[in-house]
Amino acid sequence: MSSFNTLYQQVVGNHYDFGTGTWAIDSNKIKMELDQYGTYHPYLVDKEYEFTEAEIELLRQTCLSTSTKNESDIAQSLFEGTDNIKYSPQLGYYNGLYVGHVLEGNYRKNGSSGGFVTWICSQLLRHDYIDAVIHVKESKQAGKLFEYGISRNELELDAGAKTKYYPVEYSEVIKTVKNVPGRYAVVGLPSYIMELRLLSEQDPVVKERLKFMIGLVCGHQKTTKFAEFLAWQCGIKPGDLKSINFRKKQDDAPASKYAIELVGIVDGKEQTIVKKMSDLVGGNWGQGMFKVRASDFTDDVMNETADVTLGDAWLPEYTKDSKGNNIVIVRHPVIKKLIEDAIDEHLLQVDRTNEETIFRSQSSHFRHTQTELSYRLYCKDKRHDWRPQKRVVAGKNISLIRRRIQDKRSEICLKTPILYQHAIEKDSLDYFLKEITPLVNSYKNLYRIQRIENKIHRILKK
Ligand SMILES: Cc1cc2nc3c(=O)[nH]c(=O)nc-3n(C[C@H](O)[C@H](O)[C@H](O)COP(=O)(O)OP(=O)(O)OC[C@H]3O[C@@H](n4cnc5c(N)ncnc54)[C@H](O)[C@@H]3O)c2cc1C
C-alpha cells in the first residue's frame, strides 16, 4: 500500500476524519464530498496521482488525528505569553470567564444561546479589527442546507446566527482567504479550529489572514441525515426539507427545552412546523444518533486553541431563562477588552465566573469526551486497531455500567447510518424506528440500572 493509502486508511477508513476540508486546502488533488451517510470526507480528484513524501507529511501534520502536535502544544504556543493568563487542565488557557447574554440589539433574540458569538464578530467588524467573518450560513446549493460562507457586513453576519447541527467543510472559503487579502475571523467547532491552527503553522498566508478564531463548544458533530430524520418525523419526506432552525427558543420553557422549526413540503404544500426536540426520536444527545464517529475521538471539550470559546450555560440557575445564556472563555486580550468595555456600557448582562461553574455547565460532555474516552481508546487497543494519539490515557478504570453505556453509545453511532440508509431504500420511516427502538430501550435500561446503583451507594454511605 502506498504511504498515501496508508494514511487515508488510518484516518478516513477508520472514521477518525472530522470532514473539515483541511486536506483539500493542502492539495488540489483532493476534494471534499458528502458520502451516502451525509458525512464529509476527502476524496482524490485524480486516483492515479502519486503523492510525494513531502505532500503526505503536510497532510499528516495538518490533520488532528495524525499531527505530532496536540491541542495543549498549540494552545501553549499561542496563549502562554498573554498578560494575566491562567491555565486550567479542563478549560485550557483563559484570561476571562463569564456567563450571561447580550443586552444590545437583537443578538440574544436571534442567537441560539445568549447571542455572544454574533455579537463578538460584529464588534470585531465595527472596531475595524477584521474585514470579514467566516461562519456557517444557509446554502444556496441544491441538496445542501448549510455551508461555510463569508460575511462582510453586519446584515450578512446576523443572517448566519444560530447553531447548525449539520456538517460543513471550509475548503472553499479558506481558498478564498488565500486568494483575497484581508483580515478574517472564523467561527468553528474544536476540530475545525485546531486543524486551522495546524494549517496556519504550515501556511503563513492563512496564519496572517485568520486574525481571530471564535470557538464553539461541541458535544458532537451530526451528519446531514440528522436534520432529514427530524423532518421525516414531522411529515417532511427526505429531499423535501427546505430549511431548519435547530434552536427555536420556547417562551414557556427552560432554555434547554428548545424546539426545532422546519419549512418543507407536506402533501404537496410548503408548511412551517414547530416541534419540541424532546418529542422527537434522536433529540437525546447522549444516545448520539447520527453522530460523526470521529467526534468520539477528540478530547477537546472547550475548543482550547480558539481565541474565545462560547457555549450554552447548561446550569439550572441560567437555563430557567428561556431566552438563553452563554458560557464565555476568553483567551485573546482584544476580545477581553471588547467584553469588559461593553460590560461598563451596560451592553452585556454577565456574571464574572470561575472554573468550577464553567466546568459544571458541561459536566456530561467532560465525562463522555475526556473521562470515558479512556475506555473507548482501551477498546481500540484491545483489538490492536490503529488509533490517534490522545491526551487521555487508555484504560478501563470506569464502572462496569459506564462501560456498558459507552458500548451502547458506540453501537448506536455505528448502526444508525446503516439502518437509516435501509429505511431510505425502503421509503419507510417506520422501518428505522422499529429497528432503532430496541437499541434506544436497552440504552435507557442501562440508565435505569445506573440510577438504582447510585441509590444503593447513597444508602450504603449513610
Ligand atoms: C454541532 C454543534 C454542537 C454543539 N454542542 C454544544 C454543546 O454540547 N454544549 C454547548 O454548550 N454548546 C454547544 N454548541 C454551541 C451552542 O449551540 C451555541 O452555538 C453557542 O452557545 C453560541 O450561541 P450564541 O447564541 O452565542 O451564537 P449565535 O449568535 O447564534 O451565533 C452562532 C454562530 O455559530 C456559527 N455556526 C453555527 N453552526 C456552526 C457549525 N456547525 N460550525 C461552525 N459555525 C457554526 C453561526 O454561523 C454563527 O456565526 C454546539 C454547536 C454546534 C454547531
The ligand as an SDF file (V2000), in Angstrom:
LIG
                    3D

 53 58  0  0  0  0  0  0  0  0999 V2000
  -22.6660   20.8630   16.2110 C   0  0  0  0  0  0  0  0  0  0  0  0
  -22.7260   21.7320   17.4410 C   0  0  0  0  0  0  0  0  0  0  0  0
  -22.7190   21.1400   18.6940 C   0  0  0  0  0  0  0  0  0  0  0  0
  -22.7540   21.9400   19.8520 C   0  0  0  0  0  0  0  0  0  0  0  0
  -22.6870   21.3320   21.0810 N   0  0  0  0  0  0  0  0  0  0  0  0
  -22.6760   22.0940   22.1950 C   0  0  0  0  0  0  0  0  0  0  0  0
  -22.5940   21.5020   23.4900 C   0  0  0  0  0  0  0  0  0  0  0  0
  -22.5240   20.2770   23.6200 O   0  0  0  0  0  0  0  0  0  0  0  0
  -22.5750   22.3190   24.5820 N   0  0  0  0  0  0  0  0  0  0  0  0
  -22.6360   23.6610   24.4460 C   0  0  0  0  0  0  0  0  0  0  0  0
  -22.6090   24.3580   25.4690 O   0  0  0  0  0  0  0  0  0  0  0  0
  -22.7080   24.2680   23.2520 N   0  0  0  0  0  0  0  0  0  0  0  0
  -22.7320   23.5140   22.1170 C   0  0  0  0  0  0  0  0  0  0  0  0
  -22.7990   24.1180   20.8930 N   0  0  0  0  0  0  0  0  0  0  0  0
  -22.7600   25.6000   20.8170 C   0  0  0  0  0  0  0  0  0  0  0  0
  -24.1130   26.2500   21.0530 C   0  0  0  0  0  0  0  0  0  0  0  0
  -25.1250   25.5170   20.3940 O   0  0  0  0  0  0  0  0  0  0  0  0
  -24.1600   27.6870   20.5230 C   0  0  0  0  0  0  0  0  0  0  0  0
  -23.7730   27.6850   19.1760 O   0  0  0  0  0  0  0  0  0  0  0  0
  -23.2360   28.6030   21.2580 C   0  0  0  0  0  0  0  0  0  0  0  0
  -23.6210   28.6430   22.5880 O   0  0  0  0  0  0  0  0  0  0  0  0
  -23.2730   30.0270   20.6550 C   0  0  0  0  0  0  0  0  0  0  0  0
  -24.5160   30.5930   20.8360 O   0  0  0  0  0  0  0  0  0  0  0  0
  -24.7390   32.1280   20.5070 P   0  0  0  0  0  0  0  0  0  0  0  0
  -26.1500   32.4940   20.8020 O   0  0  0  0  0  0  0  0  0  0  0  0
  -23.6730   32.9000   21.1630 O   0  0  0  0  0  0  0  0  0  0  0  0
  -24.4280   32.1150   18.9330 O   0  0  0  0  0  0  0  0  0  0  0  0
  -25.1580   32.8390   17.7240 P   0  0  0  0  0  0  0  0  0  0  0  0
  -25.1320   34.3020   17.8940 O   0  0  0  0  0  0  0  0  0  0  0  0
  -26.4330   32.1420   17.4350 O   0  0  0  0  0  0  0  0  0  0  0  0
  -24.1220   32.5090   16.5440 O   0  0  0  0  0  0  0  0  0  0  0  0
  -23.7660   31.2050   16.2050 C   0  0  0  0  0  0  0  0  0  0  0  0
  -22.6030   31.3000   15.2510 C   0  0  0  0  0  0  0  0  0  0  0  0
  -22.0700   29.9990   15.0590 O   0  0  0  0  0  0  0  0  0  0  0  0
  -21.9970   29.7190   13.6670 C   0  0  0  0  0  0  0  0  0  0  0  0
  -22.2610   28.2910   13.4960 N   0  0  0  0  0  0  0  0  0  0  0  0
  -23.4450   27.6540   13.6040 C   0  0  0  0  0  0  0  0  0  0  0  0
  -23.2960   26.3520   13.3790 N   0  0  0  0  0  0  0  0  0  0  0  0
  -21.9920   26.1460   13.1180 C   0  0  0  0  0  0  0  0  0  0  0  0
  -21.2250   24.9950   12.8050 C   0  0  0  0  0  0  0  0  0  0  0  0
  -21.7750   23.7930   12.6770 N   0  0  0  0  0  0  0  0  0  0  0  0
  -19.8940   25.1510   12.6190 N   0  0  0  0  0  0  0  0  0  0  0  0
  -19.3160   26.3760   12.7040 C   0  0  0  0  0  0  0  0  0  0  0  0
  -20.0020   27.5090   12.9920 N   0  0  0  0  0  0  0  0  0  0  0  0
  -21.3200   27.3820   13.1980 C   0  0  0  0  0  0  0  0  0  0  0  0
  -23.0640   30.5820   13.0380 C   0  0  0  0  0  0  0  0  0  0  0  0
  -22.8180   30.8100   11.6750 O   0  0  0  0  0  0  0  0  0  0  0  0
  -22.9800   31.8350   13.8890 C   0  0  0  0  0  0  0  0  0  0  0  0
  -21.9700   32.6720   13.4160 O   0  0  0  0  0  0  0  0  0  0  0  0
  -22.8080   23.3450   19.7210 C   0  0  0  0  0  0  0  0  0  0  0  0
  -22.8380   23.9380   18.4520 C   0  0  0  0  0  0  0  0  0  0  0  0
  -22.7950   23.1490   17.3170 C   0  0  0  0  0  0  0  0  0  0  0  0
  -22.8050   23.8210   15.9500 C   0  0  0  0  0  0  0  0  0  0  0  0
  1  2  1  0
  2  3  1  0
  2 52  2  0
  3  4  2  0
  4  5  1  0
  4 50  1  0
  5  6  2  0
  6  7  1  0
  6 13  1  0
  7  8  2  0
  7  9  1  0
  9 10  1  0
 10 11  2  0
 10 12  1  0
 12 13  2  0
 13 14  1  0
 14 15  1  0
 14 50  1  0
 15 16  1  0
 16 17  1  0
 16 18  1  0
 18 19  1  0
 18 20  1  0
 20 21  1  0
 20 22  1  0
 22 23  1  0
 23 24  1  0
 24 25  2  0
 24 26  1  0
 24 27  1  0
 27 28  1  0
 28 29  2  0
 28 30  1  0
 28 31  1  0
 31 32  1  0
 32 33  1  0
 33 34  1  0
 33 48  1  0
 34 35  1  0
 35 36  1  0
 35 46  1  0
 36 37  1  0
 36 45  1  0
 37 38  2  0
 38 39  1  0
 39 40  1  0
 39 45  2  0
 40 41  1  0
 40 42  2  0
 42 43  1  0
 43 44  2  0
 44 45  1  0
 46 47  1  0
 46 48  1  0
 48 49  1  0
 50 51  2  0
 51 52  1  0
 52 53  1  0
M  END
$$$$
